[in-house]
């Protein structure tokens, strides 16, 4: 069991990090569990995929799209609670935090009645600075982060292009700074770290479809009880169940995402 979970999300990365220079993620998951073939939600669009990553169900159940998340708040009584709500209901005093470059995650995907510390900056490096300052002052049971600039580079230069891969390397350095903060504050030993993309893409039309480049994503999990190796089968909607298990909490029966075998 862990005292805390950190979910660090990289929008649009897919599994292209296998082609990029990522020394910090390589070190973090050297003895962790990883997969480069996890399946994300269809359509491979941010609202649908981040919604699944946080609510443990597919898009038909959670109903989140980019447009919905941009205009509406998520139903606080939905039968498909986010991992934030599951933790809040079980641990009323827990500190919870979400830092998102793409603000609709804060306003339309995570419930707005849970006393979650939410912050938004439209620049990944500046967002990282906010995260580090927050961690100096608080010890969150759950930290969720969404970096967005890899997806922006994919749209601009093409998914898998040189400048796209260089952006993954830049975000890898930010992840390294966050992990180092946990280590410096003596918290890393009791933290489960999860790094995941929401979706990938391809050079022809970006993302939203069903091609392998769009739907297959990297997920890495690191922690004191994580079994080193390759995760045989995983879906993005399994991430909340992993976080709940790490904290010793029961996953809602309504979640279709489950704890993959052999992680712990």
LOLUM-59627 format. One record per atom (N, C-alpha, C): residue number from 1; atom name; x, y, z. Coordinates in steps of 0.05 Angstrom, whole numbers. Atoms other than C-alpha are relative to their C-alpha. Layout:
> pos,site,X,Y,Z
> NUM,CA,X,Y,Z
...
This chain:
> pos,site,X,Y,Z
> 1,N,17,-24,0
> 1,CA,0,0,0
> 1,C,18,25,0
> 2,N,-15,-25,4
> 2,CA,22,71,-16
> 2,C,-15,23,14
> 3,N,12,-24,-12
> 3,CA,10,138,17
> 3,C,-9,19,-22
> 4,N,6,-19,21
> 4,CA,6,174,-50
> 4,C,3,-12,-27
> 5,N,-2,7,29
> 5,CA,-3,167,-125
> 5,C,5,25,-16
> 6,N,-5,-22,19
> 6,CA,24,212,-179
> 6,C,-5,-10,-28
> 7,N,6,7,27
> 7,CA,-8,206,-248
> 7,C,10,22,-18
> 8,N,-12,-21,17
> 8,CA,34,244,-299
> 8,C,-7,-7,-29
> 9,N,10,5,27
> 9,CA,0,249,-367
> 9,C,13,17,-21
> 10,N,-13,-14,22
> 10,CA,31,268,-433
> 10,C,-18,-2,-24
> 11,N,20,0,22
> 11,CA,-21,288,-485
> 11,C,13,-5,-27
> 12,N,-8,5,28
> 12,CA,-11,259,-554
> 12,C,26,-16,-4
> 13,N,-26,14,3
> 13,CA,53,219,-539
> 13,C,-3,-27,-12
> 14,N,3,27,9
> 14,CA,23,152,-557
> 14,C,22,-18,12
> 15,N,-23,16,-10
> 15,CA,82,104,-552
> 15,C,26,9,-14
> 16,N,-23,-11,15
> 16,CA,130,149,-591
> 16,C,24,5,18
> 17,N,-23,-3,-17
> 17,CA,174,156,-530
> 17,C,21,-22,-4
> 18,N,-19,21,6
> 18,CA,206,91,-551
> 18,C,20,9,-20
> 19,N,-18,-11,20
> 19,CA,238,132,-607
> 19,C,14,25,9
> 20,N,-11,-25,-10
> 20,CA,256,192,-564
> 20,C,20,-5,21
> 21,N,-19,1,-22
> 21,CA,311,207,-515
> 21,C,-14,7,26
> 22,N,16,-5,-25
> 22,CA,277,199,-447
> 22,C,15,-12,24
> 23,N,-16,12,-21
> 23,CA,331,188,-394
> 23,C,-15,-1,27
> 24,N,13,-1,-27
> 24,CA,286,207,-335
> 24,C,-22,-22,2
> 25,N,19,22,0
> 25,CA,229,160,-354
> 25,C,14,-27,0
> 26,N,-15,25,1
> 26,CA,280,106,-370
> 26,C,9,-8,28
> 27,N,-10,5,-28
> 27,CA,309,113,-299
> 27,C,-23,-7,18
> 28,N,23,5,-17
> 28,CA,240,116,-266
> 28,C,-11,-28,-3
> 29,N,12,25,5
> 29,CA,216,53,-299
> 29,C,20,-23,-5
> 30,N,-20,21,4
> 30,CA,281,14,-300
> 30,C,-8,-26,14
> 31,N,9,24,-15
> 31,CA,251,-33,-248
> 31,C,-30,0,3
> 32,N,29,-2,-1
> 32,CA,178,-17,-262
> 32,C,-14,-18,-19
> 33,N,16,15,19
> 33,CA,122,-46,-303
> 33,C,-8,19,-22
> 34,N,5,-17,23
> 34,CA,113,-18,-373
> 34,C,-14,-15,-22
> 35,N,11,10,25
> 35,CA,74,-28,-436
> 35,C,1,22,-21
> 36,N,1,-18,23
> 36,CA,80,4,-504
> 36,C,-24,-7,-18
> 37,N,23,9,16
> 37,CA,16,-29,-528
> 37,C,-26,1,16
> 38,N,26,-5,-13
> 38,CA,-37,-5,-479
> 38,C,-19,12,-21
> 39,N,20,-10,19
> 39,CA,-102,12,-515
> 39,C,-15,23,13
> 40,N,15,-23,-10
> 40,CA,-135,79,-506
> 40,C,-29,-1,-11
> 41,N,28,0,8
> 41,CA,-207,98,-517
> 41,C,-4,9,-29
> 42,N,7,-7,27
> 42,CA,-240,106,-585
> 42,C,-26,17,2
> 43,N,-21,-12,17
> 43,CA,-246,158,-613
> 43,C,24,10,16
> 44,N,-25,-8,-13
> 44,CA,-175,177,-598
> 44,C,2,30,2
> 45,N,2,-29,-4
> 45,CA,-191,248,-576
> 45,C,3,5,30
> 46,N,-8,-6,-28
> 46,CA,-169,282,-512
> 46,C,-22,-3,20
> 47,N,22,1,-20
> 47,CA,-236,290,-478
> 47,C,-8,-28,6
> 48,N,7,28,-4
> 48,CA,-255,218,-489
> 48,C,21,-16,15
> 49,N,-22,16,-11
> 49,CA,-187,191,-469
> 49,C,7,9,28
> 50,N,-5,-9,-28
> 50,CA,-173,234,-408
> 50,C,-24,-7,18
> 51,N,23,8,-15
> 51,CA,-244,220,-387
> 51,C,2,-29,9
> 52,N,-3,29,-7
> 52,CA,-230,145,-389
> 52,C,22,-4,21
> 53,N,-23,3,-18
> 53,CA,-163,153,-353
> 53,C,-8,8,29
> 54,N,8,-9,-26
> 54,CA,-197,189,-295
> 54,C,-25,-12,11
> 55,N,25,10,-10
> 55,CA,-266,157,-292
> 55,C,-3,-30,-3
> 56,N,0,29,0
> 56,CA,-249,84,-306
> 56,C,-20,-14,-18
> 57,N,20,11,19
> 57,CA,-300,74,-363
> 57,C,5,11,-27
> 58,N,-2,-10,27
> 58,CA,-305,83,-437
> 58,C,-17,25,-5
> 59,N,14,-24,6
> 59,CA,-332,145,-472
> 59,C,-30,-2,-1
> 60,N,29,3,1
> 60,CA,-402,117,-482
> 60,C,-12,2,28
> 61,N,9,-2,-28
> 61,CA,-408,113,-406
> 61,C,4,28,12
> 62,N,-5,-26,-13
> 62,CA,-374,177,-383
> 62,C,-11,24,-15
> 63,N,12,-21,15
> 63,CA,-401,219,-440
> 63,C,16,25,-5
> 64,N,-16,-24,3
> 64,CA,-343,267,-442
> 64,C,12,1,-28
> 65,N,-13,-7,25
> 65,CA,-321,299,-507
> 65,C,15,26,4
> 66,N,-13,-26,-3
> 66,CA,-277,360,-519
> 66,C,-21,22,4
> 67,N,20,-21,-1
> 67,CA,-339,402,-530
> 67,C,-15,-1,27
> 68,N,14,3,-26
> 68,CA,-375,375,-468
> 68,C,18,10,23
> 69,N,-18,-8,-21
> 69,CA,-314,385,-424
> 69,C,6,30,1
> 70,N,-5,-29,2
> 70,CA,-305,456,-449
> 70,C,-23,17,9
> 71,N,24,-16,-6
> 71,CA,-376,477,-433
> 71,C,-15,-9,25
> 72,N,16,11,-22
> 72,CA,-403,433,-377
> 72,C,18,-10,22
> 73,N,-14,13,-23
> 73,CA,-383,409,-308
> 73,C,-10,-29,1
> 74,N,8,28,-1
> 74,CA,-383,334,-295
> 74,C,-19,-5,23
> 75,N,21,6,-20
> 75,CA,-443,307,-257
> 75,C,13,-11,26
> 76,N,-12,10,-25
> 76,CA,-420,300,-184
> 76,C,-13,-25,11
> 77,N,14,24,-8
> 77,CA,-471,244,-175
> 77,C,0,-22,-21
> 78,N,-1,20,21
> 78,CA,-452,205,-237
> 78,C,7,-28,11
> 79,N,-7,27,-8
> 79,CA,-449,129,-229
> 79,C,29,-7,-7
> 80,N,-28,4,8
> 80,CA,-379,135,-259
> 80,C,18,21,12
> 81,N,-16,-20,-13
> 81,CA,-339,174,-208
> 81,C,29,0,-9
> 82,N,-29,-1,6
> 82,CA,-269,198,-221
> 82,C,15,-12,23
> 83,N,-17,9,-21
> 83,CA,-211,172,-181
> 83,C,1,21,22
> 84,N,0,-21,-20
> 84,CA,-213,239,-146
> 84,C,-23,-3,20
> 85,N,23,3,-17
> 85,CA,-283,227,-120
> 85,C,2,-25,17
> 86,N,-3,24,-15
> 86,CA,-267,156,-99
> 86,C,18,5,24
> 87,N,-18,-6,-23
> 87,CA,-209,181,-57
> 87,C,-13,19,20
> 88,N,12,-20,-18
> 88,CA,-247,240,-29
> 88,C,-21,-14,18
> 89,N,21,13,-16
> 89,CA,-305,196,-6
> 89,C,12,-19,21
> 90,N,-12,19,-19
> 90,CA,-258,146,27
> 90,C,19,14,20
> 91,N,-20,-15,-16
> 91,CA,-207,197,54
> 91,C,-7,29,0
> 92,N,10,-27,0
> 92,CA,-243,262,70
> 92,C,21,22,4
> 93,N,-20,-20,-5
> 93,CA,-181,298,93
> 93,C,23,0,-20
> 94,N,-22,3,18
> 94,CA,-136,278,36
> 94,C,4,25,-17
> 95,N,-6,-21,19
> 95,CA,-101,332,-5
> 95,C,0,-12,-28
> 96,N,3,9,28
> 96,CA,-118,324,-79
> 96,C,7,23,-19
> 97,N,-9,-22,18
> 97,CA,-88,364,-137
> 97,C,0,-9,-29
> 98,N,-1,4,29
> 98,CA,-95,370,-212
> 98,C,12,25,-14
> 99,N,-14,-21,14
> 99,CA,-49,411,-256
> 99,C,-3,-7,-30
> 100,N,5,6,28
> 100,CA,-71,415,-329
> 100,C,5,23,-18
> 101,N,-4,-20,22
> 101,CA,-46,453,-390
> 101,C,-27,5,-14
> 102,N,26,-2,13
> 102,CA,-113,437,-423
> 102,C,-21,3,22
> 103,N,17,-6,-24
> 103,CA,-161,470,-373
> 103,C,-26,-16,1
> 104,N,25,15,-2
> 104,CA,-225,431,-392
> 104,C,3,-26,18
> 105,N,-3,22,-19
> 105,CA,-195,373,-352
> 105,C,-9,9,28
> 106,N,7,-11,-26
> 106,CA,-201,416,-290
> 106,C,-29,7,3
> 107,N,27,-12,-2
> 107,CA,-268,447,-306
> 107,C,-22,-19,-8
> 108,N,21,17,11
> 108,CA,-305,392,-343
> 108,C,3,-30,2
> 109,N,-5,29,-2
> 109,CA,-274,324,-330
> 109,C,1,-8,30
> 110,N,-1,5,-29
> 110,CA,-258,326,-255
> 110,C,-23,14,13
> 111,N,23,-12,-15
> 111,CA,-318,339,-210
> 111,C,9,25,14
> 112,N,-8,-27,-11
> 112,CA,-320,410,-183
> 112,C,-8,3,29
> 113,N,9,-3,-28
> 113,CA,-345,395,-112
> 113,C,17,-16,19
> 114,N,-16,19,-16
> 114,CA,-287,355,-84
> 114,C,23,13,15
> 115,N,-22,-15,-13
> 115,CA,-240,409,-57
> 115,C,27,-10,-11
> 116,N,-25,7,13
> 116,CA,-187,390,-108
> 116,C,14,26,-7
> 117,N,-16,-23,8
> 117,CA,-131,440,-116
> 117,C,4,-2,-30
> 118,N,-2,1,29
> 118,CA,-135,456,-190
> 118,C,16,24,-10
> 119,N,-15,-22,11
> 119,CA,-86,497,-230
> 119,C,3,-4,-30
> 120,N,-2,2,29
> 120,CA,-80,513,-304
> 120,C,20,22,-9
> 121,N,-19,-19,13
> 121,CA,-22,545,-343
> 121,C,3,-11,-29
> 122,N,-2,8,28
> 122,CA,-19,544,-419
> 122,C,29,-2,-10
> 123,N,-29,3,7
> 123,CA,56,528,-419
> 123,C,10,-23,18
> 124,N,-7,23,-16
> 124,CA,84,461,-396
> 124,C,22,6,20
> 125,N,-22,-7,-18
> 125,CA,148,489,-366
> 125,C,-10,16,24
> 126,N,11,-17,-22
> 126,CA,110,542,-326
> 126,C,-19,-17,18
> 127,N,17,18,-16
> 127,CA,60,488,-305
> 127,C,17,-16,19
> 128,N,-18,15,-17
> 128,CA,118,447,-278
> 128,C,9,16,24
> 129,N,-8,-17,-22
> 129,CA,141,506,-236
> 129,C,-22,2,21
> 130,N,22,-1,-18
> 130,CA,72,511,-206
> 130,C,-2,-26,16
> 131,N,2,26,-13
> 131,CA,72,437,-190
> 131,C,22,-2,22
> 132,N,-22,2,-20
> 132,CA,140,441,-155
> 132,C,-5,18,24
> 133,N,6,-18,-22
> 133,CA,118,501,-114
> 133,C,-22,-12,18
> 134,N,22,13,-15
> 134,CA,54,464,-94
> 134,C,11,-22,17
> 135,N,-11,22,-15
> 135,CA,93,403,-73
> 135,C,18,9,24
> 136,N,-15,-11,-22
> 136,CA,137,446,-29
> 136,C,-18,6,24
> 137,N,19,-8,-21
> 137,CA,75,467,10
> 137,C,-20,-21,7
> 138,N,20,20,-5
> 138,CA,30,406,5
> 138,C,10,-28,-7
> 139,N,-7,28,4
> 139,CA,33,330,6
> 139,C,-25,-14,-10
> 140,N,25,11,10
> 140,CA,-23,306,-41
> 140,C,-1,-30,0
> 141,N,4,29,3
> 141,CA,-51,236,-36
> 141,C,-1,-7,-30
> 142,N,1,3,29
> 142,CA,-65,243,-111
> 142,C,9,25,-13
> 143,N,-9,-22,18
> 143,CA,-27,288,-159
> 143,C,-5,-9,-28
> 144,N,5,5,29
> 144,CA,-53,289,-231
> 144,C,12,23,-16
> 145,N,-12,-21,17
> 145,CA,-14,326,-285
> 145,C,-6,-7,-29
> 146,N,3,3,29
> 146,CA,-30,337,-358
> 146,C,18,20,-14
> 147,N,-17,-16,17
> 147,CA,25,363,-403
> 147,C,-11,-2,-29
> 148,N,15,-1,25
> 148,CA,-1,385,-471
> 148,C,18,5,-25
> 149,N,-16,-10,23
> 149,CA,57,409,-515
> 149,C,10,-22,-19
> 150,N,-7,21,19
> 150,CA,75,341,-544
> 150,C,-22,-3,-21
> 151,N,22,1,19
> 151,CA,6,338,-575
> 151,C,1,24,-19
> 152,N,-2,-24,17
> 152,CA,15,409,-600
> 152,C,22,-4,-22
> 153,N,-21,5,19
> 153,CA,80,388,-633
> 153,C,-8,-20,-21
> 154,N,10,19,19
> 154,CA,46,329,-665
> 154,C,-18,12,-21
> 155,N,17,-14,19
> 155,CA,-7,373,-696
> 155,C,16,18,-19
> 156,N,-15,-19,16
> 156,CA,45,422,-720
> 156,C,21,-13,-19
> 157,N,-22,11,15
> 157,CA,102,378,-743
> 157,C,-5,-28,-10
> 158,N,5,28,6
> 158,CA,72,308,-748
> 158,C,8,-18,22
> 159,N,-6,19,-21
> 159,CA,69,252,-698
> 159,C,22,-18,-9
> 160,N,-23,15,7
> 160,CA,136,218,-698
> 160,C,22,16,-14
> 161,N,-20,-17,13
> 161,CA,172,276,-732
> 161,C,22,8,20
> 162,N,-23,-6,-17
> 162,CA,240,300,-705
> 162,C,-7,20,22
> 163,N,7,-20,-20
> 163,CA,213,362,-670
> 163,C,-21,-10,20
> 164,N,19,13,-18
> 164,CA,157,321,-641
> 164,C,15,-17,21
> 165,N,-15,17,-18
> 165,CA,206,272,-611
> 165,C,17,17,19
> 166,N,-15,-18,-18
> 166,CA,248,330,-584
> 166,C,-17,11,22
> 167,N,18,-10,-21
> 167,CA,187,356,-548
> 167,C,-5,-21,21
> 168,N,2,21,-20
> 168,CA,178,288,-514
> 168,C,24,1,19
> 169,N,-24,-2,-17
> 169,CA,250,295,-489
> 169,C,-3,24,19
> 170,N,4,-23,-18
> 170,CA,233,364,-461
> 170,C,-19,-7,23
> 171,N,19,7,-21
> 171,CA,173,337,-424
> 171,C,11,-21,19
> 172,N,-13,20,-17
> 172,CA,214,278,-399
> 172,C,17,14,22
> 173,N,-16,-15,-19
> 173,CA,259,330,-365
> 173,C,-18,11,22
> 174,N,19,-11,-20
> 174,CA,198,361,-331
> 174,C,-9,-22,19
> 175,N,7,23,-17
> 175,CA,177,292,-306
> 175,C,22,-6,19
> 176,N,-23,5,-17
> 176,CA,247,283,-280
> 176,C,1,19,24
> 177,N,0,-20,-21
> 177,CA,241,347,-240
> 177,C,-22,-6,21
> 178,N,21,7,-19
> 178,CA,175,325,-209
> 178,C,8,-24,17
> 179,N,-9,23,-15
> 179,CA,202,257,-189
> 179,C,22,7,19
> 180,N,-21,-8,-18
> 180,CA,264,289,-161
> 180,C,-10,16,24
> 181,N,12,-14,-22
> 181,CA,221,334,-118
> 181,C,-11,-20,21
> 182,N,9,20,-18
> 182,CA,187,273,-88
> 182,C,23,-13,15
> 183,N,-23,13,-12
> 183,CA,255,242,-76
> 183,C,13,19,21
> 184,N,-13,-19,-18
> 184,CA,284,305,-44
> 184,C,-16,5,25
> 185,N,17,-4,-23
> 185,CA,225,310,3
> 185,C,-6,-26,15
> 186,N,3,25,-14
> 186,CA,230,238,24
> 186,C,-27,-14,-4
> 187,N,26,10,5
> 187,CA,164,219,-7
> 187,C,-1,-22,-22
> 188,N,0,18,23
> 188,CA,184,175,-66
> 188,C,-5,-29,7
> 189,N,2,28,-9
> 189,CA,187,110,-27
> 189,C,-29,-8,3
> 190,N,28,6,-4
> 190,CA,113,114,-11
> 190,C,-19,12,-22
> 191,N,15,-10,23
> 191,CA,90,140,-79
> 191,C,0,-19,-23
> 192,N,2,15,25
> 192,CA,64,101,-138
> 192,C,0,20,-23
> 193,N,-1,-18,23
> 193,CA,84,137,-202
> 193,C,-11,-14,-25
> 194,N,11,10,25
> 194,CA,44,127,-266
> 194,C,4,22,-21
> 195,N,-3,-18,23
> 195,CA,63,159,-332
> 195,C,-16,-12,-23
> 196,N,16,10,22
> 196,CA,14,153,-390
> 196,C,-6,21,-20
> 197,N,11,-17,21
> 197,CA,-5,183,-456
> 197,C,-30,-3,0
> 198,N,29,4,4
> 198,CA,-78,195,-471
> 198,C,-6,-13,-27
> 199,N,3,10,27
> 199,CA,-72,179,-545
> 199,C,25,5,-15
> 200,N,-23,-5,18
> 200,CA,-22,179,-602
> 200,C,-10,16,-24
> 201,N,8,-14,25
> 201,CA,-28,203,-674
> 201,C,16,-11,-23
> 202,N,-16,7,23
> 202,CA,-2,196,-744
> 202,C,4,25,-18
> 203,N,-7,-24,16
> 203,CA,26,243,-796
> 203,C,-21,7,-20
> 204,N,19,-6,21
> 204,CA,-32,238,-843
> 204,C,-23,17,9
> 205,N,23,-16,-9
> 205,CA,-90,264,-802
> 205,C,-1,5,30
> 206,N,-1,-6,-28
> 206,CA,-67,273,-731
> 206,C,-11,-23,17
> 207,N,11,21,-17
> 207,CA,-112,233,-685
> 207,C,-31,2,1
> 208,N,29,2,-1
> 208,CA,-184,212,-673
> 208,C,-10,-26,-11
> 209,N,7,25,13
> 209,CA,-183,147,-711
> 209,C,9,-24,15
> 210,N,-5,26,-12
> 210,CA,-167,75,-698
> 210,C,27,-12,-8
> 211,N,-26,11,8
> 211,CA,-97,66,-728
> 211,C,17,-6,25
> 212,N,-17,8,-22
> 212,CA,-43,34,-685
> 212,C,14,24,12
> 213,N,-14,-24,-10
> 213,CA,-6,100,-680
> 213,C,-17,18,17
> 214,N,19,-16,-15
> 214,CA,-68,133,-652
> 214,C,-9,-13,26
> 215,N,13,14,-22
> 215,CA,-95,80,-605
> 215,C,19,-14,20
> 216,N,-19,14,-17
> 216,CA,-33,47,-576
> 216,C,17,21,15
> 217,N,-13,-20,-16
> 217,CA,-1,84,-518
> 217,C,19,-13,20
> 218,N,-19,8,-21
> 218,CA,56,79,-468
> 218,C,-13,4,27
> 219,N,7,-3,-28
> 219,CA,39,67,-395
> 219,C,23,-12,16
> 220,N,-20,9,-18
> 220,CA,93,61,-342
> 220,C,-8,3,29
> 221,N,8,0,-28
> 221,CA,83,44,-268
> 221,C,25,-7,16
> 222,N,-23,5,-16
> 222,CA,137,49,-215
> 222,C,-8,4,30
> 223,N,5,-2,-28
> 223,CA,134,37,-140
> 223,C,13,-23,14
> 224,N,-14,20,-16
> 224,CA,162,-5,-83
> 224,C,-10,-28,-3
> 225,N,11,27,3
> 225,CA,116,-64,-96
> 225,C,-7,-8,-28
> 226,N,6,5,29
> 226,CA,111,-60,-172
> 226,C,20,-22,-10
> 227,N,-16,21,12
> 227,CA,136,-123,-207
> 227,C,12,10,-26
> 228,N,-14,-8,24
> 228,CA,188,-107,-260
> 228,C,-7,-17,-24
> 229,N,6,15,24
> 229,CA,170,-126,-330
> 229,C,-20,13,-18
> 230,N,19,-10,20
> 230,CA,121,-118,-387
> 230,C,-29,-6,9
> 231,N,28,4,-6
> 231,CA,47,-109,-374
> 231,C,-13,-13,-24
> 232,N,10,16,23
> 232,CA,13,-162,-417
> 232,C,-23,13,-14
> 233,N,24,-11,12
> 233,CA,-53,-127,-428
> 233,C,-11,22,17
> 234,N,9,-23,-16
> 234,CA,-78,-59,-408
> 234,C,-15,20,-17
> 235,N,16,-21,13
> 235,CA,-128,-5,-426
> 235,C,3,26,17
> 236,N,-3,-25,-15
> 236,CA,-124,69,-407
> 236,C,-20,2,23
> 237,N,20,-2,-21
> 237,CA,-187,61,-366
> 237,C,7,-17,25
> 238,N,-9,16,-24
> 238,CA,-149,13,-319
> 238,C,15,18,20
> 239,N,-17,-17,-17
> 239,CA,-108,71,-290
> 239,C,-14,7,26
> 240,N,12,-6,-26
> 240,CA,-160,92,-237
> 240,C,0,-24,19
> 241,N,0,24,-17
> 241,CA,-165,20,-212
> 241,C,27,-6,12
> 242,N,-28,4,-10
> 242,CA,-89,16,-205
> 242,C,5,20,23
> 243,N,-4,-21,-21
> 243,CA,-89,82,-166
> 243,C,-15,-7,25
> 244,N,16,8,-24
> 244,CA,-145,58,-120
> 244,C,13,-23,15
> 245,N,-12,23,-13
> 245,CA,-111,-8,-107
> 245,C,25,8,15
> 246,N,-25,-8,-12
> 246,CA,-45,26,-91
> 246,C,-6,14,27
> 247,N,7,-14,-24
> 247,CA,-81,68,-38
> 247,C,-17,-17,19
> 248,N,15,18,-16
> 248,CA,-118,8,-10
> 248,C,-30,5,0
> 249,N,28,-7,2
> 249,CA,-186,31,-34
> 249,C,-15,-19,-19
> 250,N,17,17,18
> 250,CA,-243,-8,-66
> 250,C,-7,16,-25
> 251,N,9,-13,25
> 251,CA,-256,8,-139
> 251,C,-30,-3,-3
> 252,N,29,2,5
> 252,CA,-328,23,-157
> 252,C,-7,-23,-19
> 253,N,9,22,18
> 253,CA,-366,-35,-188
> 253,C,-7,11,-28
> 254,N,8,-11,26
> 254,CA,-387,12,-244
> 254,C,24,4,-18
> 255,N,-24,-3,18
> 255,CA,-315,20,-269
> 255,C,3,-26,-16
> 256,N,-7,23,17
> 256,CA,-301,-26,-328
> 256,C,30,-4,-2
> 257,N,-29,3,-2
> 257,CA,-227,-12,-320
> 257,C,6,-17,25
> 258,N,-6,19,-23
> 258,CA,-195,-65,-275
> 258,C,30,1,5
> 259,N,-28,2,-7
> 259,CA,-129,-77,-241
> 259,C,13,-22,-17
> 260,N,-12,21,16
> 260,CA,-85,-113,-292
> 260,C,15,-20,17
> 261,N,-14,21,-15
> 261,CA,-55,-179,-270
> 261,C,30,4,1
> 262,N,-29,1,-2
> 262,CA,15,-182,-245
> 262,C,15,26,3
> 263,N,-13,-26,-4
> 263,CA,29,-108,-232
> 263,C,14,1,27
> 264,N,-11,-1,-27
> 264,CA,39,-114,-157
> 264,C,8,-28,9
